[in-house]
Amino acid sequence: MAYNGGAFHGFAANEGVTTVAGELMRAMSTVVRAPVEFSVAGRTDAGVHGRGQVISCDLPPGTDLEALTNSVNAMCRPHIAVRGAQWAEPGFDARFSATWRHYRYLVLNTPEPDPMLVDRAWHVREPLALPLMNLACDGLMGEQDFASFCRRPETAEGAPPPSMKRYVMSARWTDNGDGTVVFDIRANAFCHQMVRSITGFLVEVGLRRRPASDTRAVILGRDRRLAPHLAPPEGLTLWEVGYDGARIHP
């Protein structure tokens, strides 16, 4: 499924505000005439988009998936679209069966803004040095503790803190040649605000406000204050989710 995150207060259902999950559950439940709840590959924050988001759910036997897709899209347009639906093997779960998630961040790197990209890109006026940004990406690779780049969730008193270890498979900046640059990052999973925090840090490197060698120091410091610059949500999109290969647990 795909959605424009600018129209919602995040993905997860939240009473009192409009969310992607809330609207989708409402539409699906109306069509199949039964309550629908689903598992999701990645919960995105308010303003963050989805292009290759995946959900899984139980539906009444005999549900016509093509008719369901058409009806849900008619009810949820223009900000939400189901791009495809199929029956899955027993035990499949959109979240727990996923082996990787791929996020893409779009930056408009021109002196002047572009109104057509106002809800899809972060406008950075000063020229960015992509070779330095890609050099800084090297330190992100592999399994590491990304506590410096994550917003730590609240835990119950006495409960052990959740692990911030994640396995980054690839991370790279590309110049599109049209005034925009793209950051692609793929990992087994991401913790809260991890991609936006990494993007903000790498843009600081690209602006020559900090050296590319800072990546390792920030990661080893395990201190959120070492990477405080958070990229805005509108440039971020959950691009693709994979279910091939072995699953690496966070």
C-alpha positions, 0 to 999 in steps of 0.5 A: 500500500501507499499513502501521503503521510502529510494528511495523517497523524502517523500510521498507527491507529490513534483515537481522536486523530486521523491516521493511516491505519484508522482510515484503512481499518474503517474502510476494510471493515465496512467492505467485508462487514466485519472488524479488521485488524492488521499487522504492519511492516513499519509504523511511520511517524506523522508526515512520513510517506509510504510507497511499499508499506505492507500489512497483513490481516485475517479476512472472511473466507471467500473475500474477493480481493480485487473487489476489496482493493477497488472499494477500499481505494474508492473510500480512501482516495486520494491519500491512501492506495492499496497497490496490490492484495494476495492471499498469504501462507498461514503464519505470514505476518507483515511485521515479523516475517519481514527481513528488511525495510528500505527507506528513501529520503529526498532532499531538494538542494537548490538555492530556491524552493520548489512548491511542487515538492513542499510536502515531499522533500527537505529544502536545503539551500547550501550545496551538499558535498555528497562524497563526504556524506557517502564517506560518513555512511561507511560507519553505519554499516553492519550490526551496531547499537544506534542509540545515538540516532534513536528516540528511546521508547518509554519502558515500565519501571524495572523493565530492561531497556529495549535493544537499539541494535540494528543491522544496516545493509546499505546506505548511500546518497545519489544525485538525481541531476535535477536539483534533488539528492536521495538517501537510500538506507536498508536495514533489518529494522529501524528504531524510532526516528532513526532514519530522520536522525541519520539523515540530519547528521549526514546533511550536517556532514554534507554542509561541512559542519562536522567531519565524516569521521564523526560517524563512528564516534557518535555511534560508540558514544550511545548518546542521543545528544551527539546527533540532535539534528532531526530531518523533517518528516516530509522528505521520508518514504518507506520505499520497500519491504523485503521478505527474502533471505534470513531474518536478522532479529533486532 
